[in-house]
Amino acid sequence: MKELIAISLLTAVMLLTGGFVGPAQAQSPSQDLKPTFISQTPGLFVNGWPAFTVSYPKEWEQVPNPAPGPVFSAGLPRPDLRPGTHIPLLTIDVMTSFLSLEEWAKMWIPSFLEFGTDLKVLSDKPSQLQDGTPAREVEFEYVDKASGHKVNDFILMMKNELTWVAIHLFNNQGRTGEDLKRIAYSLTFQPDREKPVQVPADVRAFLDMYCVDLMSHDVKTIMEHFSDRLLHSGGGKAAVEQYFRNDPTSPIHTDVISEEATVTVFEPRGDKAYIDGFYLEKIKGDANSRKMPMRSEQIINEHGEWKWYGNRK
């Protein structure tokens, strides 16, 4: 868990200091509330599942993420600094954790020490969204080891079952102002967009068989559901296979005894389709089920068979 947090934060710092360069991409009209991984809307991030939106200034550019990284990043271009630098910078993470809000906040501190010095915790307190959803507000200040720049990271975290949403706002101007905080607090959950949608019978059969094969714990069989051309957060099929073999959080290394895929977003595009939703997991010895995010992917029909194609753009 600490390694995943550190990677995500390191990604954000590299984006903040110009480690990655990317132009703004063509975007769709603002009234189109399709998830951002399908259709981009200036000044609005739309997540698939869990369904929520976050508003940010329209003049900010979306910034490509390396692998692995946040589900979304955007910032203000700064041509007066290093090429590709965006300050302030917004990043949005969606992840899974059993920790409480208070415990999760404490996990950030050792992660910052991976790439920062002179760490100061400026605030750490409970909060809530406009709709009353419990949240936690944390603010750090540190000096980035690579650039020597002082960085401020304001984090707003909230949890829905086991799914976490963490909004980071990085800046180099000291304490986070109310204008930036309003971006974080613009997060609005939209449960009406989480209703299951119908998918073609062959797609339903693909998802059902994938879930069955996950429970077989046979990595070779599981990997038959992935395209050889898969690209997920910059990694290919081999990286996914290593995840199943070695990562203790993968379903085959946990007490999951059954999985069922629920689709809440489905958009066909020729031989490909965008898909998002959640897996309903049953755990050994637990009467309750839990929802785990599918994390906005594409599938591709290869020779009459659907396969995972990754989250490439």
C-alpha positions in Angstrom: 0.0 0.0 0.0 2.8 2.5 0.9 4.5 1.7 -2.4 1.3 2.5 -4.4 0.8 5.8 -2.5 4.4 6.8 -3.1 4.2 6.1 -6.8 1.0 8.1 -7.1 2.5 11.1 -5.3 5.8 10.8 -7.2 3.8 11.0 -10.4 2.1 14.1 -9.2 5.3 15.8 -8.3 6.9 15.0 -11.7 3.8 16.5 -13.4 4.1 19.6 -11.2 7.7 20.2 -11.9 7.6 19.5 -15.7 8.6 15.8 -15.7 5.9 15.1 -18.4 4.8 17.3 -21.3 1.5 17.0 -23.0 -0.8 19.4 -24.9 -4.4 19.9 -24.1 -6.6 17.5 -26.1 -9.7 18.2 -28.1 -12.7 18.1 -25.8 -16.5 17.6 -26.1 -19.3 20.1 -25.1 -19.7 20.6 -21.4 -23.3 19.3 -21.4 -21.9 15.9 -22.5 -21.5 14.0 -19.2 -19.9 11.0 -20.6 -16.9 9.9 -18.5 -13.7 11.7 -19.3 -12.0 8.6 -20.5 -14.6 8.5 -23.3 -15.3 12.2 -24.0 -13.4 15.2 -22.5 -15.2 18.3 -21.3 -13.3 21.6 -20.6 -13.1 22.3 -16.9 -14.9 19.2 -15.8 -13.6 15.7 -14.9 -16.3 13.0 -15.1 -15.4 9.6 -13.5 -17.1 6.4 -14.6 -17.5 4.4 -11.4 -17.8 5.5 -8.7 -19.7 8.2 -10.6 -18.6 11.7 -9.6 -17.5 15.0 -11.2 -14.8 17.6 -10.2 -14.8 21.1 -11.7 -11.6 23.0 -12.4 -10.6 26.2 -14.3 -11.3 25.8 -18.0 -7.9 27.3 -18.9 -6.1 24.4 -17.2 -4.7 21.7 -19.4 -5.3 18.0 -19.0 -1.9 16.4 -18.3 -1.1 12.9 -19.5 -0.3 10.5 -16.6 2.6 8.0 -16.7 2.1 4.5 -15.4 0.9 3.9 -12.8 -0.7 7.1 -11.7 -3.8 9.1 -10.9 -7.0 8.6 -13.0 -6.8 12.3 -14.0 -4.4 15.3 -13.8 -4.8 18.9 -15.0 -3.0 22.1 -14.3 -2.2 25.6 -15.3 0.6 25.7 -18.0 3.6 27.7 -16.9 5.7 28.7 -19.9 7.8 30.9 -17.5 9.1 27.7 -15.8 10.4 24.4 -17.2 8.7 23.2 -20.4 5.7 21.1 -19.5 5.3 22.5 -16.0 1.8 22.9 -14.6 1.3 24.9 -11.4 -1.2 24.7 -9.7 -1.8 21.0 -10.4 -4.8 18.9 -9.7 -4.6 15.1 -9.5 -7.4 12.7 -8.7 -6.8 9.2 -7.4 -9.4 6.4 -7.2 -8.2 3.4 -5.2 -9.2 0.6 -2.7 -8.4 0.5 1.0 -9.6 -1.1 4.2 -8.3 1.9 6.2 -10.4 4.5 7.9 -10.1 8.2 7.0 -7.9 8.9 9.9 -5.6 5.9 9.3 -5.3 6.7 5.6 -4.3 10.3 6.3 -1.4 9.0 8.4 -0.2 6.8 5.6 0.7 9.9 3.5 3.5 11.1 5.8 6.1 8.3 5.1 5.2 8.4 1.4 6.3 12.1 1.2 9.7 11.2 2.7 10.4 9.1 -0.3 11.0 12.2 -2.4 10.8 15.2 -0.1 12.6 16.8 2.8 11.7 19.4 5.5 8.2 17.9 5.7 5.7 19.9 7.7 2.1 18.8 8.4 0.1 22.1 8.1 -3.3 20.6 8.9 -5.1 17.3 9.3 -8.8 17.5 10.2 -12.2 15.9 9.5 -14.4 17.6 6.9 -17.3 16.9 4.6 -18.5 17.5 1.1 -21.4 19.7 0.2 -23.8 16.7 0.3 -22.6 15.8 3.8 -20.2 12.9 2.7 -17.6 12.5 5.4 -14.1 13.6 4.2 -10.7 14.4 5.6 -8.6 17.4 4.8 -4.8 17.2 5.0 -2.2 19.7 4.0 1.6 19.1 3.7 4.6 21.3 2.9 7.9 19.8 1.8 11.0 20.4 -0.4 11.2 18.2 -3.5 14.5 16.4 -3.5 14.8 16.4 -7.3 14.1 20.1 -8.0 14.8 21.7 -4.6 11.4 23.5 -4.9 9.1 23.9 -2.0 5.8 22.2 -2.7 2.4 22.4 -0.9 0.0 19.5 -1.3 -3.6 19.9 -0.2 -5.5 16.6 -0.1 -9.2 16.0 0.3 -10.0 12.3 0.9 -13.4 10.6 1.0 -14.4 6.9 1.1 -17.4 5.0 -0.3 -17.3 1.5 1.0 -13.8 0.3 0.1 -13.4 2.8 -2.7 -11.3 5.9 -2.0 -11.2 9.2 -3.9 -8.3 11.5 -3.1 -8.0 14.9 -4.6 -4.6 16.6 -4.6 -3.9 20.2 -5.3 -0.2 21.0 -5.6 1.1 24.6 -5.6 4.3 26.5 -4.9 2.8 29.6 -3.3 2.5 28.5 0.3 -0.8 27.6 2.1 -3.6 26.5 -0.2 -6.1 29.3 -0.9 -9.8 29.1 -0.9 -9.9 29.3 -4.7 -8.0 26.0 -5.0 -9.9 24.4 -2.1 -13.2 25.1 -4.0 -11.9 22.8 -6.7 -11.5 19.9 -4.3 -14.9 20.6 -2.7 -16.6 20.7 -6.0 -16.5 16.9 -6.0 -20.1 15.7 -6.5 -21.1 12.1 -6.4 -23.8 11.2 -8.9 -25.4 7.9 -7.8 -28.0 8.2 -10.6 -25.2 7.4 -13.1 -24.3 4.2 -11.3 -27.3 2.2 -12.5 -26.5 -1.0 -14.3 -26.7 -0.9 -18.1 -27.4 -3.6 -20.6 -24.5 -4.9 -22.7 -24.6 -7.3 -25.7 -24.9 -11.0 -24.9 -21.3 -11.7 -26.1 -19.9 -9.0 -23.8 -21.9 -10.3 -20.9 -20.6 -13.8 -21.6 -17.0 -12.5 -21.7 -17.3 -10.7 -18.4 -19.0 -13.8 -16.7 -16.3 -16.2 -17.9 -13.6 -13.8 -16.9 -15.0 -13.7 -13.3 -15.2 -17.5 -13.3 -11.6 -17.9 -14.5 -10.4 -15.4 -11.8 -11.7 -17.8 -9.2 -9.8 -20.7 -10.8 -6.5 -18.9 -9.7 -5.0 -20.2 -12.9 -3.0 -17.3 -14.2 -2.5 -18.8 -17.7 -6.3 -19.2 -18.1 -6.9 -15.7 -16.8 -4.5 -14.1 -19.2 -6.4 -15.6 -22.2 -8.9 -12.8 -21.5 -6.3 -10.1 -22.3 -5.3 -8.9 -25.8 -1.6 -9.3 -26.8 -1.9 -5.6 -27.8 -3.1 -4.5 -24.3 -1.7 -1.3 -22.9 -2.8 -0.5 -19.4 -1.3 2.6 -17.7 1.7 2.3 -19.9 2.2 -1.4 -19.2 1.6 -4.4 -21.5 0.2 -7.8 -21.0 3.3 -9.0 -19.3 2.9 -6.4 -16.6 -0.7 -7.5 -16.0 0.4 -11.1 -15.7 3.0 -10.1 -13.1 0.2 -8.3 -11.1 -1.8 -11.5 -10.9 1.2 -13.7 -10.0 2.9 -11.4 -7.5 0.6 -8.7 -6.2 -1.0 -9.7 -2.8 -4.0 -7.4 -3.6 -5.0 -9.3 -6.8 -8.1 -11.4 -6.5 -6.3 -14.7 -6.7 -4.2 -13.9 -3.6 -7.1 -12.8 -1.4 -10.1 -14.5 0.3 -12.4 -13.6 -2.6 -14.6 -16.7 -3.4 -16.8 -15.2 -6.1 -16.9 -12.1 -8.4 -19.7 -10.7 -10.5 -19.2 -7.8 -13.0 -21.8 -5.0 -13.0 -21.5 -2.6 -16.0 -22.5 1.1 -15.5 -20.8 2.6 -18.5 -20.7 0.9 -22.0 -19.9 2.7 -25.2 -19.2 0.6 -28.4 -16.8 2.0 -30.9 -16.5 -0.4 -33.8 -14.5 -3.5 -32.8 -13.8 -1.8 -29.4 -15.9 -0.6 -26.5 -15.4 1.6 -23.5 -16.5 -0.1 -20.3 -16.7 0.7 -16.6 -18.5 -0.4 -13.5 -17.6 -2.6 -10.5 -17.1 -6.1 -9.4 -19.3 -7.4 -6.6 -17.0 -9.7 -4.5 -17.9 -12.2 -1.9 -15.3 -12.9 0.8 -14.8 -16.1 2.6 -16.3 -16.0 6.0 -18.1 -12.7 5.4 -21.9 -12.6 4.8 -21.6 -9.2 3.1 -20.4 -8.4 -0.4 -18.1 -5.5 -1.4 -17.8 -3.4 -4.6 -14.5 -3.0 -6.3 -13.9 -0.5 -9.2 -13.4 -1.8 -12.7 -11.4 1.3 -13.5 -12.5 2.5 -16.9 -11.0 0.2 -19.6 -11.5 -0.7 -23.2 -12.3 -4.1 -24.6 -11.6 -5.3 -28.1 -13.2 -7.9 -30.3 -10.4 -10.1 -31.8 -11.5 -12.9 -34.1 -14.9 -13.0 -32.5 -13.7 -12.9 -28.9 -13.8 -10.0 -26.5 -10.6 -9.3 -24.6 -9.3 -6.6 -22.3 -7.5 -3.9 -24.2 -6.5 -1.5 -21.4 -7.0 2.1 -20.6 -5.1 3.7 -23.5 -6.6 6.8 -25.0 
